[in-house]
């Protein structure tokens, strides 16, 4: 877990530069894969860093992630409202973090502000062969 925290901290420092690898904008959120690395000591697993940027009032559709995915997310700027499974809608502010476990349903993910932007960094540990790491509800 310490290594995941350190990777998230390092990725946060890199985000100011030109680390953009892949942009998959959906809805009101801009989603950019900023890091993708196979884990040398965990065969078949990779770590992916995903930057999610919300305009004021921006939202993401309800979604799940692959059953292999463990996610550690940190709010970098602003405030993000999130609801996982049937839990309460919780607002996380810059510097606060939360996790999503394999099989969780992310029912709400949105900018808590109508006037300020918000950004979060989600660090995934996921099967290397997973190509679609976010599956929107139908």
N, C-alpha and C positions, 0 to 999 in steps of 0.2 A: 504494500500500500504506500510506503514511503517513496518508492520509485515512481509510482503513478503520480503522487503529489509533486515530486521534483520535476517530472516531465511536464505536468500542467504549468508549473511555475516557469520553466524554461520556455514553453510555448507562449505563455503570456508575454514574456520579454521579447520574443521574436515577432509578435503580431504587428509591431510598428513598422517593420520592414516589408520587403517584397517576398513574403513567404507563400503567396497564394498559389495553390496547386490545382484546384478544381472548384469551380463555382456552380452550384446547383440550386439557383434561386427558385423558390416556390412560394406562391401566395405573397404575403406582405413581408416575408423574411428573406434575407440574403444569406444563403448557407454556403460556406466555403471550406473545403478540406485544405487545411494548412499544414498537415503532417500525416504521413503514412509510412509506417515502418514495421516490417516483420520483427517479431520478438525472437532474438537468437536463442534464448534459453527456454522458450515455450513453443515447441514446434506446432505449426498450424494456426498460430495466433498472431495478430497484428495490433498495433496501437495506432489509432487515427485521431488526429486533433481536428475538430470541426468548429469553426467560428460562425456563430449565428448572430446576424445584425438585424435589429428591428428599427424601423422608422417609428416616429411617434404614433401610438395607437396600433402598431403592427402586430400581426398574429401569425401563428403557424397552424396548419390543420391538425386535428387530432391524429395521432399516429402510434405505431409501435416500432420496435427495432428488432433485428434478428434475435432468435432465441439464444444465440451465442454471445450477445452483447451485454457487457457491463459498462455503465456510463457514469463518469464523474464530471459534473458541470460546475463551473465557477462563473458568477456574474462579474464581468469586467467593467461595465459602465451602466448606469441607470438602475432600473428595477425590472424584474421579470416575474410575472405571475405564472404559477405552474400547478397542475393537478396531475398526480400519478395514481392510476387505478381509481378507487372510489374514495381516496383520501381527500382532505380539505384542499381548497385552493390556497396556496401559500405564496406570498410575495417575498422574493429574495432580492437583496440590494447588493450593490457593488462590493465585492470581497466575500460574499456569502456563497456557499456551495451546497449541492445536493447530489444524490445518486439515483440512478435507475437500474433495476436489476433485470436479468433475463426474463422476458415474457411480460414485463410491465407495459401498461397502456398509458400513454401520455395524452390525457384528455384535454388539458389546457396548457398552452405555452404561448405567452404574449407579453408585449411590452405593457408594464403597469401604468405608463404615463401616456397621455394624449399629446404632450407638448415636448418631451425630451426623447432622444434616441436611447436604445439599450443594446448591449452586446453581451454575449456569453460564449465561453469556450467549453465545449463538451469533449472530453477525452474518452474514447471508446477503446475497450479491449474486446476484440471480436475475431471470429474465424477469418483467416486471411482470404479465403475464397469468397467471402461475402462481398458482393458488388453494390447492392442496394441496402444502405444502412438505415434508411428511414422508409417505412411503409405507411403511407397515408391511409386513413380509414376510407372505405368506399362509400 
